[in-house]
Amino acid sequence: AFRCTEIRQRGPAAMDAASYPLPCTIHVAMLRAEAAWKQELRAQTVAGLVTVLRNTLSARQVEMATSWLRENIRR
């Protein structure tokens, strides 16, 4: 999701590219954060979400959601 624009090399204190042998620390931090949220999403399953919903929604909410799904999901 993060797109590094290398402001280090384009800002007011920019130097030539050879002056930056290491990746930008912001870029590195954002890559770590992106990897962490992708890993967290990989750990989720539809079955797990259904279990959470089953334990937190009222019968009326389930009924309304089921009705909406039937009306809006194409087969």
PDB file of N, CA, C and O in Angstrom:
ATOM      1  N   ALA A   1       0.820  -1.182   0.000  1.00  0.00           N
ATOM      2  CA  ALA A   1       0.000   0.000   0.000  1.00  0.00           C
ATOM      3  C   ALA A   1       0.876   1.263   0.000  1.00  0.00           C
ATOM      4  O   ALA A   1       0.534   2.256  -0.642  1.00  0.00           O
ATOM      5  N   PHE A   2       1.974   1.222   0.701  1.00  0.00           N
ATOM      6  CA  PHE A   2       2.863   2.392   0.788  1.00  0.00           C
ATOM      7  C   PHE A   2       3.714   2.496  -0.472  1.00  0.00           C
ATOM      8  O   PHE A   2       4.254   1.500  -0.953  1.00  0.00           O
ATOM      9  N   ARG A   3       3.828   3.694  -0.992  1.00  0.00           N
ATOM     10  CA  ARG A   3       4.673   3.935  -2.154  1.00  0.00           C
ATOM     11  C   ARG A   3       5.733   4.973  -1.779  1.00  0.00           C
ATOM     12  O   ARG A   3       5.434   6.151  -1.582  1.00  0.00           O
ATOM     13  N   CYS A   4       6.954   4.511  -1.690  1.00  0.00           N
ATOM     14  CA  CYS A   4       8.061   5.397  -1.343  1.00  0.00           C
ATOM     15  C   CYS A   4       8.383   6.297  -2.538  1.00  0.00           C
ATOM     16  O   CYS A   4       8.556   5.813  -3.657  1.00  0.00           O
ATOM     17  N   THR A   5       8.460   7.579  -2.299  1.00  0.00           N
ATOM     18  CA  THR A   5       8.797   8.527  -3.371  1.00  0.00           C
ATOM     19  C   THR A   5      10.218   9.067  -3.222  1.00  0.00           C
ATOM     20  O   THR A   5      10.615  10.006  -3.912  1.00  0.00           O
ATOM     21  N   GLU A   6      10.974   8.460  -2.312  1.00  0.00           N
ATOM     22  CA  GLU A   6      12.379   8.837  -2.084  1.00  0.00           C
ATOM     23  C   GLU A   6      12.552  10.338  -1.908  1.00  0.00           C
ATOM     24  O   GLU A   6      13.315  10.981  -2.629  1.00  0.00           O
ATOM     25  N   ILE A   7      11.826  10.885  -0.931  1.00  0.00           N
ATOM     26  CA  ILE A   7      11.943  12.321  -0.684  1.00  0.00           C
ATOM     27  C   ILE A   7      13.350  12.700  -0.227  1.00  0.00           C
ATOM     28  O   ILE A   7      13.762  13.854  -0.341  1.00  0.00           O
ATOM     29  N   ARG A   8      14.079  11.713   0.290  1.00  0.00           N
ATOM     30  CA  ARG A   8      15.461  12.011   0.693  1.00  0.00           C
ATOM     31  C   ARG A   8      16.263  12.522  -0.490  1.00  0.00           C
ATOM     32  O   ARG A   8      17.117  13.394  -0.329  1.00  0.00           O
ATOM     33  N   GLN A   9      16.001  11.994  -1.671  1.00  0.00           N
ATOM     34  CA  GLN A   9      16.765  12.360  -2.862  1.00  0.00           C
ATOM     35  C   GLN A   9      16.106  13.487  -3.664  1.00  0.00           C
ATOM     36  O   GLN A   9      16.629  13.908  -4.695  1.00  0.00           O
ATOM     37  N   ARG A  10      14.965  13.969  -3.189  1.00  0.00           N
ATOM     38  CA  ARG A  10      14.274  15.023  -3.923  1.00  0.00           C
ATOM     39  C   ARG A  10      14.021  16.263  -3.068  1.00  0.00           C
ATOM     40  O   ARG A  10      13.582  17.291  -3.585  1.00  0.00           O
ATOM     41  N   GLY A  11      14.292  16.176  -1.773  1.00  0.00           N
ATOM     42  CA  GLY A  11      14.013  17.283  -0.868  1.00  0.00           C
ATOM     43  C   GLY A  11      15.087  18.349  -0.886  1.00  0.00           C
ATOM     44  O   GLY A  11      16.012  18.290  -1.697  1.00  0.00           O
ATOM     45  N   PRO A  12      14.973  19.329   0.006  1.00  0.00           N
ATOM     46  CA  PRO A  12      15.911  20.464   0.022  1.00  0.00           C
ATOM     47  C   PRO A  12      17.336  20.071   0.405  1.00  0.00           C
ATOM     48  O   PRO A  12      18.282  20.793   0.091  1.00  0.00           O
ATOM     49  N   ALA A  13      17.496  18.944   1.073  1.00  0.00           N
ATOM     50  CA  ALA A  13      18.850  18.512   1.453  1.00  0.00           C
ATOM     51  C   ALA A  13      19.290  17.311   0.617  1.00  0.00           C
ATOM     52  O   ALA A  13      20.137  16.531   1.052  1.00  0.00           O
ATOM     53  N   ALA A  14      18.724  17.159  -0.570  1.00  0.00           N
ATOM     54  CA  ALA A  14      19.004  16.001  -1.423  1.00  0.00           C
ATOM     55  C   ALA A  14      20.461  15.958  -1.849  1.00  0.00           C
ATOM     56  O   ALA A  14      21.101  16.978  -2.102  1.00  0.00           O
ATOM     57  N   MET A  15      20.952  14.732  -1.916  1.00  0.00           N
ATOM     58  CA  MET A  15      22.300  14.475  -2.414  1.00  0.00           C
ATOM     59  C   MET A  15      22.174  13.429  -3.514  1.00  0.00           C
ATOM     60  O   MET A  15      21.072  12.958  -3.795  1.00  0.00           O
ATOM     61  N   ASP A  16      23.271  13.066  -4.127  1.00  0.00           N
ATOM     62  CA  ASP A  16      23.207  12.079  -5.197  1.00  0.00           C
ATOM     63  C   ASP A  16      22.801  10.708  -4.632  1.00  0.00           C
ATOM     64  O   ASP A  16      22.964  10.451  -3.440  1.00  0.00           O
ATOM     65  N   ALA A  17      22.276   9.843  -5.491  1.00  0.00           N
ATOM     66  CA  ALA A  17      21.761   8.531  -5.082  1.00  0.00           C
ATOM     67  C   ALA A  17      22.815   7.693  -4.345  1.00  0.00           C
ATOM     68  O   ALA A  17      22.471   6.911  -3.459  1.00  0.00           O
ATOM     69  N   ALA A  18      24.073   7.848  -4.699  1.00  0.00           N
ATOM     70  CA  ALA A  18      25.137   7.079  -4.051  1.00  0.00           C
ATOM     71  C   ALA A  18      25.265   7.423  -2.565  1.00  0.00           C
ATOM     72  O   ALA A  18      25.844   6.651  -1.800  1.00  0.00           O
ATOM     73  N   SER A  19      24.737   8.558  -2.157  1.00  0.00           N
ATOM     74  CA  SER A  19      24.806   8.973  -0.758  1.00  0.00           C
ATOM     75  C   SER A  19      23.794   8.234   0.119  1.00  0.00           C
ATOM     76  O   SER A  19      23.776   8.398   1.339  1.00  0.00           O
ATOM     77  N   TYR A  20      22.952   7.417  -0.522  1.00  0.00           N
ATOM     78  CA  TYR A  20      21.897   6.701   0.202  1.00  0.00           C
ATOM     79  C   TYR A  20      22.003   5.200  -0.049  1.00  0.00           C
ATOM     80  O   TYR A  20      21.166   4.626  -0.744  1.00  0.00           O
ATOM     81  N   PRO A  21      23.033   4.561   0.518  1.00  0.00           N
ATOM     82  CA  PRO A  21      23.216   3.125   0.257  1.00  0.00           C
ATOM     83  C   PRO A  21      22.173   2.248   0.958  1.00  0.00           C
ATOM     84  O   PRO A  21      21.926   1.119   0.534  1.00  0.00           O
ATOM     85  N   LEU A  22      21.567   2.760   2.018  1.00  0.00           N
ATOM     86  CA  LEU A  22      20.565   1.986   2.753  1.00  0.00           C
ATOM     87  C   LEU A  22      19.169   2.464   2.379  1.00  0.00           C
ATOM     88  O   LEU A  22      18.979   3.625   2.017  1.00  0.00           O
ATOM     89  N   PRO A  23      18.193   1.562   2.468  1.00  0.00           N
ATOM     90  CA  PRO A  23      16.818   1.981   2.184  1.00  0.00           C
ATOM     91  C   PRO A  23      16.348   3.032   3.186  1.00  0.00           C
ATOM     92  O   PRO A  23      16.843   3.099   4.311  1.00  0.00           O
ATOM     93  N   CYS A  24      15.416   3.826   2.774  1.00  0.00           N
ATOM     94  CA  CYS A  24      14.805   4.838   3.626  1.00  0.00           C
ATOM     95  C   CYS A  24      14.198   4.160   4.859  1.00  0.00           C
ATOM     96  O   CYS A  24      13.515   3.144   4.727  1.00  0.00           O
ATOM     97  N   THR A  25      14.436   4.702   6.040  1.00  0.00           N
ATOM     98  CA  THR A  25      13.923   4.075   7.270  1.00  0.00           C
ATOM     99  C   THR A  25      12.397   4.102   7.329  1.00  0.00           C
ATOM    100  O   THR A  25      11.786   3.191   7.887  1.00  0.00           O
ATOM    101  N   ILE A  26      11.780   5.131   6.761  1.00  0.00           N
ATOM    102  CA  ILE A  26      10.310   5.170   6.717  1.00  0.00           C
ATOM    103  C   ILE A  26       9.800   4.049   5.818  1.00  0.00           C
ATOM    104  O   ILE A  26       8.836   3.362   6.155  1.00  0.00           O
ATOM    105  N   HIS A  27      10.453   3.872   4.672  1.00  0.00           N
ATOM    106  CA  HIS A  27      10.069   2.813   3.749  1.00  0.00           C
ATOM    107  C   HIS A  27      10.182   1.439   4.425  1.00  0.00           C
ATOM    108  O   HIS A  27       9.277   0.612   4.313  1.00  0.00           O
ATOM    109  N   VAL A  28      11.267   1.211   5.107  1.00  0.00           N
ATOM    110  CA  VAL A  28      11.475  -0.066   5.802  1.00  0.00           C
ATOM    111  C   VAL A  28      10.390  -0.287   6.862  1.00  0.00           C
ATOM    112  O   VAL A  28       9.837  -1.381   6.970  1.00  0.00           O
ATOM    113  N   ALA A  29      10.093   0.746   7.633  1.00  0.00           N
ATOM    114  CA  ALA A  29       9.052   0.629   8.666  1.00  0.00           C
ATOM    115  C   ALA A  29       7.694   0.332   8.041  1.00  0.00           C
ATOM    116  O   ALA A  29       6.937  -0.487   8.561  1.00  0.00           O
ATOM    117  N   MET A  30       7.385   0.989   6.937  1.00  0.00           N
ATOM    118  CA  MET A  30       6.101   0.760   6.269  1.00  0.00           C
ATOM    119  C   MET A  30       6.024  -0.644   5.682  1.00  0.00           C
ATOM    120  O   MET A  30       4.961  -1.263   5.719  1.00  0.00           O
ATOM    121  N   LEU A  31       7.112  -1.153   5.148  1.00  0.00           N
ATOM    122  CA  LEU A  31       7.120  -2.530   4.633  1.00  0.00           C
ATOM    123  C   LEU A  31       6.874  -3.531   5.760  1.00  0.00           C
ATOM    124  O   LEU A  31       6.145  -4.506   5.577  1.00  0.00           O
ATOM    125  N   ARG A  32       7.481  -3.294   6.927  1.00  0.00           N
ATOM    126  CA  ARG A  32       7.249  -4.183   8.077  1.00  0.00           C
ATOM    127  C   ARG A  32       5.793  -4.137   8.512  1.00  0.00           C
ATOM    128  O   ARG A  32       5.189  -5.172   8.796  1.00  0.00           O
ATOM    129  N   ALA A  33       5.233  -2.940   8.562  1.00  0.00           N
ATOM    130  CA  ALA A  33       3.831  -2.787   8.964  1.00  0.00           C
ATOM    131  C   ALA A  33       2.908  -3.465   7.950  1.00  0.00           C
ATOM    132  O   ALA A  33       1.948  -4.132   8.335  1.00  0.00           O
ATOM    133  N   GLU A  34       3.192  -3.298   6.675  1.00  0.00           N
ATOM    134  CA  GLU A  34       2.370  -3.933   5.638  1.00  0.00           C
ATOM    135  C   GLU A  34       2.448  -5.456   5.740  1.00  0.00           C
ATOM    136  O   GLU A  34       1.435  -6.142   5.606  1.00  0.00           O
ATOM    137  N   ALA A  35       3.631  -5.975   5.972  1.00  0.00           N
ATOM    138  CA  ALA A  35       3.779  -7.432   6.128  1.00  0.00           C
ATOM    139  C   ALA A  35       2.991  -7.928   7.331  1.00  0.00           C
ATOM    140  O   ALA A  35       2.394  -9.003   7.283  1.00  0.00           O
ATOM    141  N   ALA A  36       2.985  -7.150   8.410  1.00  0.00           N
ATOM    142  CA  ALA A  36       2.257  -7.546   9.625  1.00  0.00           C
ATOM    143  C   ALA A  36       0.756  -7.591   9.382  1.00  0.00           C
ATOM    144  O   ALA A  36       0.101  -8.538   9.816  1.00  0.00           O
ATOM    145  N   TRP A  37       0.189  -6.593   8.699  1.00  0.00           N
ATOM    146  CA  TRP A  37      -1.264  -6.633   8.487  1.00  0.00           C
ATOM    147  C   TRP A  37      -1.643  -7.699   7.481  1.00  0.00           C
ATOM    148  O   TRP A  37      -2.715  -8.294   7.594  1.00  0.00           O
ATOM    149  N   LYS A  38      -0.786  -7.961   6.490  1.00  0.00           N
ATOM    150  CA  LYS A  38      -1.071  -9.049   5.546  1.00  0.00           C
ATOM    151  C   LYS A  38      -1.051 -10.401   6.265  1.00  0.00           C
ATOM    152  O   LYS A  38      -1.893 -11.260   6.003  1.00  0.00           O
ATOM    153  N   GLN A  39      -0.096 -10.581   7.161  1.00  0.00           N
ATOM    154  CA  GLN A  39      -0.026 -11.826   7.940  1.00  0.00           C
ATOM    155  C   GLN A  39      -1.273 -11.978   8.801  1.00  0.00           C
ATOM    156  O   GLN A  39      -1.830 -13.072   8.899  1.00  0.00           O
ATOM    157  N   GLU A  40      -1.709 -10.908   9.416  1.00  0.00           N
ATOM    158  CA  GLU A  40      -2.911 -10.956  10.252  1.00  0.00           C
ATOM    159  C   GLU A  40      -4.134 -11.316   9.413  1.00  0.00           C
ATOM    160  O   GLU A  40      -4.967 -12.113   9.844  1.00  0.00           O
ATOM    161  N   LEU A  41      -4.247 -10.743   8.236  1.00  0.00           N
ATOM    162  CA  LEU A  41      -5.381 -11.077   7.364  1.00  0.00           C
ATOM    163  C   LEU A  41      -5.319 -12.527   6.895  1.00  0.00           C
ATOM    164  O   LEU A  41      -6.355 -13.183   6.785  1.00  0.00           O
ATOM    165  N   ARG A  42      -4.117 -13.037   6.617  1.00  0.00           N
ATOM    166  CA  ARG A  42      -3.981 -14.442   6.221  1.00  0.00           C
ATOM    167  C   ARG A  42      -4.446 -15.383   7.320  1.00  0.00           C
ATOM    168  O   ARG A  42      -4.901 -16.493   7.043  1.00  0.00           O
ATOM    169  N   ALA A  43      -4.332 -14.943   8.553  1.00  0.00           N
ATOM    170  CA  ALA A  43      -4.728 -15.782   9.689  1.00  0.00           C
ATOM    171  C   ALA A  43      -6.249 -15.824   9.876  1.00  0.00           C
ATOM    172  O   ALA A  43      -6.755 -16.656  10.628  1.00  0.00           O
ATOM    173  N   GLN A  44      -6.971 -14.941   9.203  1.00  0.00           N
ATOM    174  CA  GLN A  44      -8.427 -14.898   9.326  1.00  0.00           C
ATOM    175  C   GLN A  44      -9.072 -15.900   8.370  1.00  0.00           C
ATOM    176  O   GLN A  44      -8.563 -16.155   7.278  1.00  0.00           O
ATOM    177  N   THR A  45     -10.195 -16.459   8.797  1.00  0.00           N
ATOM    178  CA  THR A  45     -10.974 -17.339   7.926  1.00  0.00           C
ATOM    179  C   THR A  45     -12.426 -16.891   7.965  1.00  0.00           C
ATOM    180  O   THR A  45     -12.856 -16.219   8.902  1.00  0.00           O
ATOM    181  N   VAL A  46     -13.166 -17.266   6.949  1.00  0.00           N
ATOM    182  CA  VAL A  46     -14.593 -16.956   6.938  1.00  0.00           C
ATOM    183  C   VAL A  46     -15.254 -17.673   8.115  1.00  0.00           C
ATOM    184  O   VAL A  46     -16.119 -17.107   8.784  1.00  0.00           O
ATOM    185  N   ALA A  47     -14.851 -18.906   8.364  1.00  0.00           N
ATOM    186  CA  ALA A  47     -15.423 -19.655   9.490  1.00  0.00           C
ATOM    187  C   ALA A  47     -15.166 -18.928  10.812  1.00  0.00           C
ATOM    188  O   ALA A  47     -16.041 -18.885  11.676  1.00  0.00           O
ATOM    189  N   GLY A  48     -13.992 -18.366  10.967  1.00  0.00           N
ATOM    190  CA  GLY A  48     -13.683 -17.629  12.186  1.00  0.00           C
ATOM    191  C   GLY A  48     -14.535 -16.376  12.327  1.00  0.00           C
ATOM    192  O   GLY A  48     -14.987 -16.044  13.422  1.00  0.00           O
ATOM    193  N   LEU A  49     -14.751 -15.688  11.220  1.00  0.00           N
ATOM    194  CA  LEU A  49     -15.608 -14.499  11.250  1.00  0.00           C
ATOM    195  C   LEU A  49     -17.048 -14.874  11.576  1.00  0.00           C
ATOM    196  O   LEU A  49     -17.721 -14.173  12.332  1.00  0.00           O
ATOM    197  N   VAL A  50     -17.516 -15.976  11.008  1.00  0.00           N
ATOM    198  CA  VAL A  50     -18.879 -16.434  11.285  1.00  0.00           C
ATOM    199  C   VAL A  50     -19.035 -16.758  12.767  1.00  0.00           C
ATOM    200  O   VAL A  50     -20.057 -16.427  13.368  1.00  0.00           O
ATOM    201  N   THR A  51     -18.053 -17.390  13.349  1.00  0.00           N
ATOM    202  CA  THR A  51     -18.108 -17.720  14.773  1.00  0.00           C
ATOM    203  C   THR A  51     -18.219 -16.453  15.616  1.00  0.00           C
ATOM    204  O   THR A  51     -19.025 -16.390  16.545  1.00  0.00           O
ATOM    205  N   VAL A  52     -17.417 -15.453  15.295  1.00  0.00           N
ATOM    206  CA  VAL A  52     -17.481 -14.188  16.036  1.00  0.00           C
ATOM    207  C   VAL A  52     -18.862 -13.563  15.882  1.00  0.00           C
ATOM    208  O   VAL A  52     -19.463 -13.116  16.858  1.00  0.00           O
ATOM    209  N   LEU A  53     -19.358 -13.536  14.656  1.00  0.00           N
ATOM    210  CA  LEU A  53     -20.679 -12.944  14.421  1.00  0.00           C
ATOM    211  C   LEU A  53     -21.771 -13.719  15.143  1.00  0.00           C
ATOM    212  O   LEU A  53     -22.679 -13.125  15.724  1.00  0.00           O
ATOM    213  N   ARG A  54     -21.687 -15.027  15.106  1.00  0.00           N
ATOM    214  CA  ARG A  54     -22.690 -15.859  15.774  1.00  0.00           C
ATOM    215  C   ARG A  54     -22.746 -15.551  17.274  1.00  0.00           C
ATOM    216  O   ARG A  54     -23.809 -15.616  17.892  1.00  0.00           O
ATOM    217  N   ASN A  55     -21.609 -15.222  17.836  1.00  0.00           N
ATOM    218  CA  ASN A  55     -21.540 -14.949  19.273  1.00  0.00           C
ATOM    219  C   ASN A  55     -21.853 -13.501  19.641  1.00  0.00           C
ATOM    220  O   ASN A  55     -21.988 -13.177  20.821  1.00  0.00           O
ATOM    221  N   THR A  56     -21.968 -12.634  18.646  1.00  0.00           N
ATOM    222  CA  THR A  56     -22.156 -11.216  18.963  1.00  0.00           C
ATOM    223  C   THR A  56     -23.431 -10.604  18.391  1.00  0.00           C
ATOM    224  O   THR A  56     -23.886  -9.572  18.883  1.00  0.00           O
ATOM    225  N   LEU A  57     -24.014 -11.214  17.367  1.00  0.00           N
ATOM    226  CA  LEU A  57     -25.214 -10.643  16.751  1.00  0.00           C
ATOM    227  C   LEU A  57     -26.486 -11.188  17.384  1.00  0.00           C
ATOM    228  O   LEU A  57     -26.537 -12.333  17.832  1.00  0.00           O
ATOM    229  N   SER A  58     -27.494 -10.357  17.411  1.00  0.00           N
ATOM    230  CA  SER A  58     -28.802 -10.807  17.891  1.00  0.00           C
ATOM    231  C   SER A  58     -29.469 -11.626  16.790  1.00  0.00           C
ATOM    232  O   SER A  58     -29.049 -11.577  15.633  1.00  0.00           O
ATOM    233  N   ALA A  59     -30.501 -12.373  17.148  1.00  0.00           N
ATOM    234  CA  ALA A  59     -31.236 -13.168  16.168  1.00  0.00           C
ATOM    235  C   ALA A  59     -31.814 -12.263  15.084  1.00  0.00           C
ATOM    236  O   ALA A  59     -31.838 -12.636  13.911  1.00  0.00           O
ATOM    237  N   ARG A  60     -32.272 -11.096  15.464  1.00  0.00           N
ATOM    238  CA  ARG A  60     -32.846 -10.150  14.496  1.00  0.00           C
ATOM    239  C   ARG A  60     -31.781  -9.666  13.519  1.00  0.00           C
ATOM    240  O   ARG A  60     -32.044  -9.550  12.322  1.00  0.00           O
ATOM    241  N   GLN A  61     -30.598  -9.387  14.012  1.00  0.00           N
ATOM    242  CA  GLN A  61     -29.516  -8.953  13.128  1.00  0.00           C
ATOM    243  C   GLN A  61     -29.151 -10.059  12.134  1.00  0.00           C
ATOM    244  O   GLN A  61     -28.928  -9.789  10.953  1.00  0.00           O
ATOM    245  N   VAL A  62     -29.093 -11.288  12.610  1.00  0.00           N
ATOM    246  CA  VAL A  62     -28.792 -12.416  11.733  1.00  0.00           C
ATOM    247  C   VAL A  62     -29.869 -12.543  10.668  1.00  0.00           C
ATOM    248  O   VAL A  62     -29.566 -12.751   9.493  1.00  0.00           O
ATOM    249  N   GLU A  63     -31.111 -12.419  11.073  1.00  0.00           N
ATOM    250  CA  GLU A  63     -32.237 -12.510  10.144  1.00  0.00           C
ATOM    251  C   GLU A  63     -32.151 -11.422   9.071  1.00  0.00           C
ATOM    252  O   GLU A  63     -32.335 -11.698   7.886  1.00  0.00           O
ATOM    253  N   MET A  64     -31.876 -10.209   9.482  1.00  0.00           N
ATOM    254  CA  MET A  64     -31.776  -9.096   8.537  1.00  0.00           C
ATOM    255  C   MET A  64     -30.593  -9.287   7.577  1.00  0.00           C
ATOM    256  O   MET A  64     -30.721  -9.054   6.375  1.00  0.00           O
ATOM    257  N   ALA A  65     -29.463  -9.706   8.105  1.00  0.00           N
ATOM    258  CA  ALA A  65     -28.282  -9.915   7.267  1.00  0.00           C
ATOM    259  C   ALA A  65     -28.515 -11.054   6.279  1.00  0.00           C
ATOM    260  O   ALA A  65     -28.131 -10.956   5.113  1.00  0.00           O
ATOM    261  N   THR A  66     -29.136 -12.123   6.738  1.00  0.00           N
ATOM    262  CA  THR A  66     -29.432 -13.253   5.857  1.00  0.00           C
ATOM    263  C   THR A  66     -30.357 -12.823   4.737  1.00  0.00           C
ATOM    264  O   THR A  66     -30.150 -13.190   3.580  1.00  0.00           O
ATOM    265  N   SER A  67     -31.366 -12.053   5.069  1.00  0.00           N
ATOM    266  CA  SER A  67     -32.300 -11.550   4.068  1.00  0.00           C
ATOM    267  C   SER A  67     -31.577 -10.683   3.050  1.00  0.00           C
ATOM    268  O   SER A  67     -31.794 -10.820   1.846  1.00  0.00           O
ATOM    269  N   TRP A  68     -30.723  -9.797   3.528  1.00  0.00           N
ATOM    270  CA  TRP A  68     -29.974  -8.921   2.621  1.00  0.00           C
ATOM    271  C   TRP A  68     -29.089  -9.745   1.697  1.00  0.00           C
ATOM    272  O   TRP A  68     -29.051  -9.495   0.493  1.00  0.00           O
ATOM    273  N   LEU A  69     -28.379 -10.722   2.247  1.00  0.00           N
ATOM    274  CA  LEU A  69     -27.512 -11.564   1.430  1.00  0.00           C
ATOM    275  C   LEU A  69     -28.295 -12.296   0.344  1.00  0.00           C
ATOM    276  O   LEU A  69     -27.867 -12.349  -0.809  1.00  0.00           O
ATOM    277  N   ARG A  70     -29.425 -12.849   0.710  1.00  0.00           N
ATOM    278  CA  ARG A  70     -30.254 -13.563  -0.282  1.00  0.00           C
ATOM    279  C   ARG A  70     -30.698 -12.642  -1.406  1.00  0.00           C
ATOM    280  O   ARG A  70     -30.765 -13.065  -2.561  1.00  0.00           O
ATOM    281  N   GLU A  71     -31.000 -11.402  -1.090  1.00  0.00           N
ATOM    282  CA  GLU A  71     -31.467 -10.449  -2.086  1.00  0.00           C
ATOM    283  C   GLU A  71     -30.346  -9.859  -2.942  1.00  0.00           C
ATOM    284  O   GLU A  71     -30.592  -9.422  -4.067  1.00  0.00           O
ATOM    285  N   ASN A  72     -29.131  -9.844  -2.425  1.00  0.00           N
ATOM    286  CA  ASN A  72     -28.060  -9.111  -3.096  1.00  0.00           C
ATOM    287  C   ASN A  72     -26.906  -9.940  -3.631  1.00  0.00           C
ATOM    288  O   ASN A  72     -26.088  -9.426  -4.394  1.00  0.00           O
ATOM    289  N   ILE A  73     -26.819 -11.183  -3.261  1.00  0.00           N
ATOM    290  CA  ILE A  73     -25.721 -12.028  -3.748  1.00  0.00           C
ATOM    291  C   ILE A  73     -26.198 -12.787  -4.971  1.00  0.00           C
ATOM    292  O   ILE A  73     -27.208 -13.490  -4.944  1.00  0.00           O
ATOM    293  N   ARG A  74     -25.443 -12.625  -6.039  1.00  0.00           N
ATOM    294  CA  ARG A  74     -25.795 -13.323  -7.284  1.00  0.00           C
ATOM    295  C   ARG A  74     -25.252 -14.742  -7.247  1.00  0.00           C
ATOM    296  O   ARG A  74     -24.170 -15.003  -6.723  1.00  0.00           O
ATOM    297  N   ARG A  75     -26.017 -15.629  -7.807  1.00  0.00           N
ATOM    298  CA  ARG A  75     -25.584 -17.030  -7.846  1.00  0.00           C
ATOM    299  C   ARG A  75     -25.004 -17.369  -9.184  1.00  0.00           C
ATOM    300  O   ARG A  75     -24.585 -18.505  -9.405  1.00  0.00           O
TER     301      ARG A  75
END
